[in-house]
Amino acid sequence: MPEVIADTSVIQYLSQTNYLFLLPSLYGNISLPNAVRDELETGQNLGILLPKPTDFAWIQLVYVGEQSLVPQIPGLGQGEREVISLAVNRSGSLALLDDGLARQYPKRLEIGVTGTLGVLLKAKQSGLIGEVGSVLDALNQFGFRISEETRLGVLRLAAEA
């Protein structure tokens, strides 16, 4: 099984919709760079209901040292930079990223990448959830942005449209 490295948004949205359990069910352990932990903590301090990574045995916090490829990429948050840095340095890893710009770089470097929607589709295919559509509705309530075209494509892939 590849090392799976998650960004803040995937943890946030799956937690807020009560589907965080999908990550260990699908992938086993999840690596979180320290910047992702820091972003979750910042959100908690702002009153956002977010999980504390140290509460979950399946989450491993990972220190990211010098970032050779990633610091020069404009428009990315520190968590995204650290996820990509880890993925670059860990052969065969899978980066969990939602941001479109952040997803471009692993793809160019031929690193596996998926996001919240990919996790949900895999969960449906694995029989862990019965439908994706209701989860998309819940995600929308928490500010998860997808176009109507993407939503319809996801529902088609889930055999719900």
TINUFI-153680 format. One record per atom (N, C-alpha, C, O): x negated, y negated, z; residue in three letters. Coordinates in steps of 0.001 Angstrom, whole numbers, plus 500000, padded with zeros to 6 digits. Example, Ala and Ser with C-alpha at 12.3 -4.5 7.8 and 13.67 -1.06 7.14 Angstrom:
486810505690507800ALA
487700504500507800ALA
486800503300507800ALA
485764503319508465ALA
487150502250507080SER
486330501060507140SER
487100499970507870SER
486591498862508039SER
END
This chain:
499143501181500000MET
500000500000500000MET
499101498762500000MET
498136498698500761MET
499414497779499151PRO
498571496581499094PRO
498702495752500366PRO
499697495838501086PRO
497678494949500626GLU
497805493986501716GLU
498787492920501263GLU
498664492386500161GLU
499751492612502100VAL
500775491626501780VAL
500519490394502633VAL
500417490477503857VAL
500417489252501966ILE
500062487998502623ILE
501212487018502400ILE
501530486678501260ILE
501834486566503486ALA
503053485761503371ALA
502823484286503652ALA
502032483906504516ALA
503539483472502894ASP
503575482034503119ASP
504752481702504040ASP
505607482546504309ASP
504775480491504502THR
505753480024505477THR
507192480187504991THR
508042480670505738THR
507474479793503758SER
508868479775503298SER
509505481155503313SER
510676481287503668SER
508760482181502937VAL
509322483532502927VAL
509687483958504344VAL
510764484508504575VAL
508789483702505291ILE
509057484016506698ILE
510251483206507191ILE
511153483741507834ILE
510248481925506886GLN
511319481028507344GLN
512680481473506838GLN
513603481663507630GLN
512814481641505541TYR
514130481933504977TYR
514640483321505341TYR
515831483496505598TYR
513759484299505364LEU
514216485630505773LEU
514606485639507245LEU
515549486329507631LEU
513902484893508053SER
514248484801509471SER
515586484088509664SER
516441484558510414SER
515761482966508996GLN
516984482177509165GLN
518233482916508700GLN
519332482644509182GLN
518069483843507771THR
519211484615507274THR
519307485996507926THR
520110486833507513THR
518482486222508944ASN
518449487498509679ASN
518014488683508832ASN
518475489806509040ASN
517125488431507874TYR
516585489498507033TYR
515072489643507167TYR
514430490241506303TYR
514506489112508225LEU
513065489233508439LEU
512642490695508565LEU
511511491048508231LEU
513544491537509044PHE
513246492967509194PHE
512861493627507865PHE
512253494697507851PHE
513218492981506753LEU
512892493567505450LEU
511387493650505215LEU
510910494587504574LEU
510641492681505728LEU
509203492670505450LEU
508492493910505977LEU
507801494573505203LEU
508626494260507266PRO
507945495493507701PRO
508576496742507102PRO
507890497743506895PRO
509868496696506822SER
510528497851506220SER
510000498139504822SER
509854499299504435SER
509716497092504071LEU
509251497251502692LEU
507738497345502564LEU
507221498066501710LEU
507032496612503417TYR
505595496460503217TYR
504726496913504387TYR
503501496911504269TYR
505311497291505487GLY
504489497634506655GLY
504001496362507318GLY
504802495511507704GLY
502700496230507452ASN
502124495043508076ASN
502057493880507103ASN
501900494063505896ASN
502178492688507650ILE
502104491456506871ILE
500978490617507445ILE
500872490463508662ILE
500133490073506573SER
499071489163507002SER
499576487734506886SER
500193487353505892SER
499300486949507928LEU
499649485527507921LEU
498382484720508157LEU
497717484897509177LEU
498045483847507240PRO
496928482944507503PRO
497272482014508664PRO
498443481744508930PRO
496251481534509340ASN
496482480640510474ASN
497268479395510093ASN
498043478887510903ASN
497084478894508876ALA
497830477705508459ALA
499328477980508408ALA
500126477087508693ALA
499719479189508053VAL
501145479549508037VAL
501663479580509471VAL
502750479076509756VAL
500884480170510367ARG
501265480151511784ARG
501446478709512263ARG
502412478394512959ARG
500504477838511883ASP
500578476434512292ASP
501816475748511724ASP
502457474953512412ASP
502154476053510465GLU
503343475453509856GLU
504614475929510555GLU
505541475146510762GLU
504658477202510915LEU
505821477716511654LEU
505925477029513015LEU
507017476664513451LEU
504806476858513668GLU
504786476196514978GLU
505230474741514868GLU
505966474248515722GLU
504786474056513820THR
505207472670513595THR
506723472601513422THR
507376471719513980THR
507278473530512650GLY
508733473574512472GLY
509450473845513781GLY
510482473234514058GLY
508922474750514590GLN
509522475033515895GLN
509537473772516759GLN
510525473482517433GLN
508426473022516730ASN
508328471789517516ASN
509313470729517038ASN
509675469825517791ASN
509740470841515795LEU
510750469920515251LEU
512172470406515518LEU
513140469759515117LEU
512293471538516191GLY
513609472068516531GLY
514181473043515528GLY
515347473423515639GLY
513401473454514559ILE
513863474422513561ILE
513699475821514151ILE
512653476148514711ILE
514727476632514024LEU
514685477992514542LEU
513811478848513628LEU
514230479251512543LEU
512598479113514085LEU
511632479892513317LEU
510997480933514224LEU
510898480730515434LEU
510568482046513642PRO
509965483093514472PRO
508557482709514930PRO
507862481926514282PRO
508166483276516046LYS
506807483130516547LYS
506047484380516111LYS
506350485475516584LYS
505066484239515220PRO
504390485416514660PRO
503843486387515699PRO
503833487595515463PRO
503394485889516827THR
502818486780517845THR
503864487660518513THR
503510488559519276THR
505146487421518243ASP
506217488264518790ASP
506413489544517985ASP
507199490403518385ASP
505719489690516864PHE
505933490815515972PHE
504631491588515777PHE
503642491043515287PHE
504642492860516165ALA
503440493699516056ALA
503018493898514604ALA
501844494157514341ALA
503934493784513670TRP
503637494020512263TRP
503047492805511557TRP
502705492884510377TRP
502923491686512260ILE
502300490486511692ILE
500880490369512222ILE
500657490345513432ILE
499926490298511305GLN
498536490085511669GLN
498120488672511269GLN
498209488293510101GLN
497669487905512247LEU
497148486574511953LEU
495726486725511435LEU
494924487483511980LEU
495434485987510370VAL
494142486120509703VAL
493501484740509585VAL
494109483788509095VAL
492271484664510043TYR
491494483435509889TYR
491001483349508448TYR
490470484317507903TYR
491180482192507846VAL
490700481968506483VAL
489520481008506575VAL
489655479873507032VAL
488391481476506142GLY
487186480649506159GLY
487180479678504998GLY
488213479118504632GLY
486024479488504434GLU
485872478563503318GLU
486722479007502137GLU
486781480190501801GLU
487368478046501526GLN
488252478325500403GLN
487581477850499115GLN
487644476670498771GLN
486951478766498422SER
486156478378497264SER
486985477925496067SER
486629476937495425SER
488064478606495750LEU
488845478254494562LEU
489975477278494835LEU
490356476510493953LEU
490501477299496013VAL
491795476701496248VAL
491801475237496679VAL
492782474553496390VAL
490777474708497350PRO
490896473342497856PRO
491191472300496794PRO
491830471288497083PRO
490735472529495564GLN
490916471517494533GLN
492297471548493869GLN
492576470711493011GLN
493152472477494241ILE
494472472552493620ILE
495384471510494270ILE
495727471643495444ILE
495779470478493522PRO
496655469450494094PRO
498099469949494209PRO
498537470802493436PRO
498810469417495158GLY
500238469710495290GLY
500579470925496117GLY
501754471271496249GLY
499569471590496685LEU
499845472761497504LEU
499664472426498977LEU
498799471629499341LEU
500486473039499819GLY
500310472909501251GLY
499175473792501724GLY
498712474667500992GLY
498728473564502949GLN
497612474339503482GLN
497962475820503587GLN
497110476670503333GLN
499199476142503958GLY
499598477545504038GLY
499496478231502684GLY
498983479346502584GLY
499978477572501655GLU
499898478136500303GLU
498444478325499878GLU
498089479345499288GLU
497609477336500181ARG
496183477447499841ARG
495555478659500518ARG
494798479405499897ARG
495875478849501799GLU
495272479956502528GLU
495810481310502061GLU
495062482287502022GLU
497085481380501710VAL
497632482626501158VAL
496891482980499875VAL
496470484122499693VAL
496733482006498988ILE
496046482257497719ILE
494586482611497963ILE
494054483513497317ILE
493934481916498885SER
492528482225499192SER
492365483659499663SER
491466484368499212SER
493233484083500569LEU
493157485462501039LEU
493403486441499900LEU
492689487433499753LEU
494416486153499101ALA
494755487058498002ALA
493606487175497002ALA
493349488258496475ALA
492917486069496740VAL
491787486076495819VAL
490678486977496352VAL
490016487683495591VAL
490487486945497650ASN
489372487666498266ASN
489709489085498705ASN
488834489799499196ASN
490947489503498541ARG
491348490846498955ARG
491972491563497768ARG
493143491366497443ARG
491190492371497152SER
491577493066495929SER
492872493857496117SER
493059494547497119SER
493746493738495142GLY
494990494496495143GLY
496063493954496072GLY
497070494624496300GLY
495873492766496608SER
496847492213497552SER
498079491674496834SER
498086491507495614SER
499113491407497613LEU
500360490836497115LEU
500623489554497887LEU
500714489575499114LEU
500747488440497180ALA
501029487146497798ALA
502532486894497777ALA
503171486998496730ALA
503092486562498938LEU
504510486214499033LEU
504607484692499073LEU
504332484066500097LEU
505001484108497944LEU
505071482657497773LEU
506370482299497057LEU
506758482969496100LEU
507036481252497514ASP
508252480797496844ASP
508013479614495913ASP
508656479514494869ASP
507114478735496269ASP
506878477521495510ASP
506384477845494095ASP
505436478611493920ASP
507029477261493105GLY
506694477535491709GLY
505255477209491361GLY
504589477992490684GLY
504768476064491815LEU
503387475682491544LEU
502423476666492204LEU
501445477091491590LEU
502701477019493441ALA
501823477940494165ALA
501791479317493503ALA
500761479989493540ALA
502881479740492910ARG
502957481058492275ARG
502161481120490963ARG
501751482201490540ARG
501946479986490333GLN
501218479959489062GLN
499784480452489212GLN
499276481166488347GLN
499131480074490306TYR
497710480376490454TYR
497436481859490643TYR
496561482390489958TYR
498129482556491527PRO
497885484003491618PRO
498183484717490295PRO
497478485651489912PRO
499226484272489607LYS
499550484904488323LYS
498405484741487334LYS
498050485690486635LYS
497825483544487270ARG
496699483298486357ARG
495493484151486727ARG
494716484551485861ARG
495346484422488004LEU
494210485210488496LEU
494537486701488558LEU
493756487496489080LEU
495704487070488018GLU
496174488462487977GLU
496277489079489372GLU
495928490239489589GLU
496769488264490308ILE
497050488704491670ILE
498553488910491754ILE
499321488096491240ILE
498977489978492391GLY
500406490229492551GLY
501068489122493356GLY
500524488657494357GLY
502237488709492912VAL
502965487656493617VAL
504464487931493513VAL
504967488346492469VAL
505145487695494597THR
506602487722494632THR
507024486708495685THR
506182486074496321THR
508317486562495861GLY
508817485600496839GLY
510043486148497525GLY
510309487349497480GLY
510777485281498148THR
511973485675498885THR
512938486446497995THR
513477487474498404THR
513155485957496790LEU
514097486626495880LEU
513600488011495491LEU
514391488951495409LEU
512312488146495253GLY
511735489445494931GLY
511851490427496088GLY
512102491615495883GLY
511667489925497301VAL
511831490768498496VAL
513268491272498571VAL
513505492449498845VAL
514222490381498327LEU
515638490771498388LEU
515974491806497311LEU
516693492769497575LEU
515456491608496109LEU
515712492583495046LEU
515106493939495385LEU
515735494977495174LEU
513896493927495905LYS
513254495186496290LYS
514032495858497425LYS
514152497083497457LYS
514553495063498345ALA
515341495608499451ALA
516631496251498944ALA
517051497295499444ALA
517247495628497958LYS
518464496212497394LYS
518125497516496671LYS
518823498516496838LYS
517074497512495881GLN
516657498719495151GLN
516294499846496109GLN
516473501022495793GLN
515783499478497281SER
515386500472498286SER
516540500902499178SER
516378501786500019SER
517708500283499003GLY
518869500629499800GLY
518882500008501197GLY
519662500426502053GLY
518025499016501430LEU
517987498368502746LEU
519084497332502928LEU
519495497042504051LEU
519554496778501817ILE
520687495851501864ILE
521677496262500783ILE
521300496844499766ILE
522938495953501018GLY
523983496353500084GLY
524166495404498921GLY
524539495817497823GLY
523900494119499165GLU
524077493141498094GLU
523153491957498297GLU
522741491648499416GLU
522842491312497210VAL
521964490160497222VAL
522768488858497214VAL
522337487862497794VAL
523915488860496569GLY
524708487637496394GLY
525031486925497687GLY
524899485703497761GLY
525447487644498701SER
525788487001499976SER
524545486423500650SER
524628485416501353SER
523405487054500435VAL
522163486515501009VAL
521781485229500275VAL
521295484285500898VAL
521994485186498972LEU
521734483953498219LEU
522615482821498731LEU
522159481682498840LEU
523866483121499046ASP
524758482108499611ASP
524223481600500942ASP
524229480397501202ASP
523757482524501788ALA
523203482139503087ALA
521931481312502902ALA
521732480319503602ALA
521078481710501975LEU
519848480955501711LEU
520167479527501294LEU
519495478584501713LEU
521184479377500476ASN
521604478057500025ASN
521953477152501198ASN
521652475958501173ASN
522581477708502214GLN
522954476926503400GLN
521731476421504162GLN
521820475438504898GLN
520585477091503989PHE
519360476681504665PHE
518442475856503758PHE
517291475593504109PHE
518954475451502595GLY
518189474577501725GLY
517283475278500733GLY
516441474634500108GLY
517436476587500576PHE
516647477318499585PHE
517140476907498210PHE
518325477039497903PHE
516235476412497387ARG
516649475873496090ARG
516320476835494959ARG
515168477219494760ARG
517353477212494228ILE
517168477941492979ILE
518163477394491972ILE
519251476942492329ILE
517776477443490730SER
518685476970489688SER
519804477988489513SER
519686479141489929SER
520879477549488896GLU
521993478456488618GLU
521552479569487674GLU
522012480706487780GLU
520659479229486755GLU
520128480226485817GLU
519342481308486568GLU
519493482498486293GLU
518515480888487502THR
517742481854488297THR
518665482699489155THR
518487483913489261THR
519650482059489765ARG
520608482787490600ARG
521302483877489783ARG
521411485024490215ARG
521764483498488607LEU
522450484465487751LEU
521507485593487327LEU
521915486753487271LEU
520253485259487032GLY
519272486276486665GLY
519019487241487793GLY
518911488446487566GLY
518923486731489010VAL
518722487595490186VAL
519928488498490374VAL
519780489693490630VAL
521112487934490248LEU
522330488747490414LEU
522420489829489331LEU
522895490933489595LEU
521970489516488131ARG
521957490533487060ARG
520974491645487403ARG
521287492827487257ARG
519777491259487864LEU
518783492266488245LEU
519279493135489393LEU
518917494308489496LEU
520104492556490249ALA
520674493305491386ALA
521926494059490986ALA
522556494704491825ALA
522301493986489699ALA
523529494621489184ALA
524769494108489913ALA
525674494870490254ALA
524783492780490143GLU
525911492137490808GLU
526576491098489925GLU
527480490395490377GLU
526152490986488682ALA
526766490031487767ALA
526880490642486383ALA
527375489993485461ALA
END
